[in-house]
Amino acid sequence: MVLNEREKMDITSQLNQMSTEEKLRTMELIWDDLCRTSDFSSPDWHKDILEEREKRIKEGKEDILDWEESKQQLKDSLS
């Protein structure tokens, strides 16, 4: 599906009216949908970053946050 200029403007107008929380919820819905419906592979560099982070966790150089706690921190920082 390719959007024409009018459709892009309509979407932009709707986004401008949304709160940050609504935008974040919308992004979550889009990512969930992409995960279910797309045949997408992460790029090689992504694997490298994840391996480096895992190494730092094992060495005690990284903190791990629960996903719900992380989302709350993001929401708090944006409000």
FIKEDO-998760 format. One record per residue: x, y, z of N, C-alpha, C in turn; residue in one letter; residue number from 0. Coordinates in Angstrom, 1 decimal. Layout:
[[X; Y; Z]; [X; Y; Z]; [X; Y; Z]; 'a'; NUM]
...
END
This chain:
[[0.8; -1.2; 0.0]; [0.0; 0.0; 0.0]; [0.9; 1.2; 0.0]; 'm'; 0]
[[0.7; 2.1; -0.9]; [1.4; 3.3; -1.0]; [0.5; 4.5; -0.7]; 'v'; 1]
[[0.8; 5.3; 0.2]; [0.0; 6.5; 0.5]; [0.2; 7.7; -0.4]; 'l'; 2]
[[-0.9; 8.3; -0.8]; [-0.7; 9.5; -1.5]; [-0.5; 10.7; -0.5]; 'n'; 3]
[[-0.2; 11.9; -1.0]; [0.1; 13.0; -0.2]; [-1.1; 13.4; 0.8]; 'e'; 4]
[[-2.3; 13.3; 0.3]; [-3.5; 13.6; 1.1]; [-3.6; 12.6; 2.3]; 'r'; 5]
[[-3.4; 11.3; 2.0]; [-3.4; 10.3; 3.1]; [-2.3; 10.5; 4.1]; 'e'; 6]
[[-1.1; 10.9; 3.6]; [0.0; 11.2; 4.5]; [-0.3; 12.4; 5.4]; 'k'; 7]
[[-1.0; 13.4; 4.8]; [-1.3; 14.6; 5.6]; [-2.4; 14.2; 6.6]; 'm'; 8]
[[-3.4; 13.4; 6.3]; [-4.4; 12.9; 7.2]; [-3.8; 12.2; 8.4]; 'd'; 9]
[[-2.8; 11.3; 8.1]; [-2.2; 10.6; 9.2]; [-1.4; 11.5; 10.1]; 'i'; 10]
[[-0.7; 12.4; 9.5]; [0.1; 13.4; 10.2]; [-0.8; 14.2; 11.1]; 't'; 11]
[[-1.9; 14.7; 10.6]; [-2.9; 15.4; 11.4]; [-3.4; 14.7; 12.6]; 's'; 12]
[[-3.7; 13.4; 12.4]; [-4.1; 12.5; 13.5]; [-3.0; 12.4; 14.5]; 'q'; 13]
[[-1.8; 12.2; 14.1]; [-0.7; 12.0; 15.0]; [-0.5; 13.3; 15.8]; 'l'; 14]
[[-0.6; 14.4; 15.2]; [-0.5; 15.7; 15.9]; [-1.5; 15.9; 17.0]; 'n'; 15]
[[-2.6; 15.2; 16.9]; [-3.7; 15.3; 17.9]; [-3.5; 14.3; 19.0]; 'q'; 16]
[[-2.6; 13.4; 18.8]; [-2.5; 12.3; 19.8]; [-1.5; 12.7; 21.0]; 'm'; 17]
[[-1.8; 12.2; 22.1]; [-0.9; 12.4; 23.3]; [0.3; 11.5; 23.1]; 's'; 18]
[[1.3; 11.7; 23.9]; [2.5; 10.8; 23.8]; [2.1; 9.4; 24.2]; 't'; 19]
[[1.3; 9.2; 25.2]; [0.9; 7.9; 25.6]; [0.1; 7.2; 24.5]; 'e'; 20]
[[-0.7; 7.9; 23.8]; [-1.5; 7.3; 22.6]; [-0.5; 6.9; 21.5]; 'e'; 21]
[[0.5; 7.8; 21.3]; [1.5; 7.4; 20.2]; [2.2; 6.2; 20.6]; 'k'; 22]
[[2.6; 6.1; 21.9]; [3.4; 4.9; 22.3]; [2.5; 3.6; 22.2]; 'l'; 23]
[[1.3; 3.7; 22.5]; [0.4; 2.6; 22.4]; [0.2; 2.2; 20.9]; 'r'; 24]
[[0.1; 3.2; 20.1]; [0.0; 2.9; 18.6]; [1.2; 2.3; 18.1]; 't'; 25]
[[2.4; 2.7; 18.5]; [3.7; 2.1; 18.1]; [3.7; 0.7; 18.6]; 'm'; 26]
[[3.3; 0.4; 19.8]; [3.3; -1.0; 20.3]; [2.4; -1.9; 19.4]; 'e'; 27]
[[1.2; -1.4; 19.0]; [0.3; -2.1; 18.2]; [0.9; -2.4; 16.8]; 'l'; 28]
[[1.6; -1.4; 16.3]; [2.2; -1.6; 15.0]; [3.4; -2.6; 15.1]; 'i'; 29]
[[4.2; -2.5; 16.1]; [5.3; -3.5; 16.3]; [4.7; -4.9; 16.5]; 'w'; 30]
[[3.7; -5.1; 17.3]; [3.1; -6.4; 17.5]; [2.6; -6.9; 16.2]; 'd'; 31]
[[1.9; -6.1; 15.4]; [1.4; -6.5; 14.1]; [2.6; -7.0; 13.2]; 'd'; 32]
[[3.6; -6.2; 13.1]; [4.8; -6.5; 12.3]; [5.4; -7.8; 12.7]; 'l'; 33]
[[5.5; -8.1; 14.0]; [6.0; -9.3; 14.5]; [5.2; -10.5; 14.1]; 'c'; 34]
[[3.9; -10.3; 14.0]; [3.0; -11.4; 13.6]; [2.9; -11.7; 12.1]; 'r'; 35]
[[3.1; -10.6; 11.4]; [2.7; -10.7; 9.9]; [3.9; -10.5; 9.0]; 't'; 36]
[[5.1; -10.1; 9.5]; [6.2; -9.9; 8.6]; [7.2; -11.0; 8.6]; 's'; 37]
[[7.8; -11.2; 7.4]; [8.9; -12.1; 7.3]; [10.2; -11.2; 7.3]; 'd'; 38]
[[10.5; -10.7; 8.5]; [11.6; -9.8; 8.6]; [12.7; -10.4; 9.4]; 'f'; 39]
[[14.0; -10.2; 9.0]; [15.1; -10.7; 9.7]; [15.9; -9.5; 10.2]; 's'; 40]
[[16.4; -9.6; 11.4]; [17.3; -8.6; 11.9]; [18.6; -8.6; 11.2]; 's'; 41]
[[19.2; -7.4; 11.0]; [20.5; -7.3; 10.3]; [21.6; -7.9; 11.2]; 'p'; 42]
[[22.7; -8.3; 10.5]; [23.8; -8.9; 11.2]; [24.4; -8.0; 12.4]; 'd'; 43]
[[24.4; -6.7; 12.2]; [24.9; -5.8; 13.2]; [24.1; -5.9; 14.5]; 'w'; 44]
[[22.8; -6.2; 14.3]; [22.0; -6.3; 15.5]; [22.4; -7.5; 16.4]; 'h'; 45]
[[22.7; -8.6; 15.8]; [23.2; -9.7; 16.5]; [24.5; -9.4; 17.2]; 'k'; 46]
[[25.4; -8.6; 16.6]; [26.6; -8.2; 17.2]; [26.4; -7.4; 18.5]; 'd'; 47]
[[25.5; -6.5; 18.4]; [25.1; -5.6; 19.5]; [24.6; -6.5; 20.7]; 'i'; 48]
[[23.7; -7.4; 20.4]; [23.1; -8.2; 21.4]; [24.1; -9.1; 22.1]; 'l'; 49]
[[25.1; -9.7; 21.3]; [26.1; -10.5; 21.9]; [27.0; -9.6; 22.8]; 'e'; 50]
[[27.3; -8.4; 22.4]; [28.1; -7.5; 23.2]; [27.4; -7.2; 24.5]; 'e'; 51]
[[26.1; -6.9; 24.5]; [25.3; -6.6; 25.7]; [25.2; -7.9; 26.6]; 'r'; 52]
[[25.1; -9.0; 26.0]; [25.0; -10.2; 26.8]; [26.4; -10.4; 27.5]; 'e'; 53]
[[27.5; -10.2; 26.9]; [28.8; -10.3; 27.5]; [28.9; -9.3; 28.6]; 'k'; 54]
[[28.4; -8.1; 28.4]; [28.5; -7.1; 29.5]; [27.7; -7.5; 30.7]; 'r'; 55]
[[26.5; -8.1; 30.5]; [25.7; -8.6; 31.5]; [26.4; -9.6; 32.3]; 'i'; 56]
[[27.0; -10.6; 31.7]; [27.7; -11.7; 32.3]; [28.9; -11.1; 33.2]; 'k'; 57]
[[29.5; -10.0; 32.7]; [30.6; -9.4; 33.4]; [30.2; -8.4; 34.5]; 'e'; 58]
[[28.8; -8.3; 34.6]; [28.3; -7.4; 35.7]; [28.4; -5.9; 35.3]; 'g'; 59]
[[28.6; -5.6; 34.1]; [28.7; -4.2; 33.6]; [27.4; -3.6; 33.1]; 'k'; 60]
[[26.4; -4.4; 33.1]; [25.1; -3.9; 32.6]; [24.0; -4.2; 33.6]; 'e'; 61]
[[23.0; -3.3; 33.7]; [21.8; -3.6; 34.6]; [20.7; -4.1; 33.7]; 'd'; 62]
[[19.9; -5.0; 34.2]; [18.8; -5.5; 33.5]; [17.5; -4.9; 34.1]; 'i'; 63]
[[16.7; -4.3; 33.3]; [15.4; -3.8; 33.7]; [14.3; -4.7; 33.2]; 'l'; 64]
[[13.3; -4.9; 34.0]; [12.0; -5.5; 33.5]; [11.4; -4.7; 32.4]; 'd'; 65]
[[10.8; -5.3; 31.4]; [10.2; -4.5; 30.3]; [9.1; -3.6; 30.8]; 'w'; 66]
[[8.3; -4.0; 31.7]; [7.2; -3.1; 32.2]; [7.8; -1.9; 33.0]; 'e'; 67]
[[8.9; -2.2; 33.7]; [9.6; -1.1; 34.4]; [10.2; -0.1; 33.4]; 'e'; 68]
[[10.8; -0.7; 32.4]; [11.4; 0.1; 31.4]; [10.4; 1.0; 30.7]; 's'; 69]
[[9.3; 0.5; 30.3]; [8.2; 1.3; 29.7]; [7.7; 2.4; 30.6]; 'k'; 70]
[[7.6; 2.1; 31.9]; [7.1; 3.1; 32.9]; [8.2; 4.2; 32.9]; 'q'; 71]
[[9.5; 3.9; 33.0]; [10.5; 4.9; 33.0]; [10.4; 5.8; 31.8]; 'q'; 72]
[[10.2; 5.2; 30.6]; [10.1; 6.0; 29.4]; [8.9; 6.9; 29.5]; 'l'; 73]
[[7.7; 6.4; 29.9]; [6.5; 7.2; 30.0]; [6.8; 8.3; 31.0]; 'k'; 74]
[[7.4; 8.0; 32.1]; [7.7; 9.1; 33.1]; [8.6; 10.1; 32.6]; 'd'; 75]
[[9.6; 9.8; 31.8]; [10.5; 10.7; 31.3]; [9.9; 11.6; 30.2]; 's'; 76]
[[8.8; 11.1; 29.6]; [8.1; 11.9; 28.5]; [7.0; 12.7; 29.0]; 'l'; 77]
[[6.6; 12.5; 30.2]; [5.4; 13.3; 30.7]; [5.9; 14.5; 31.6]; 's'; 78]
END
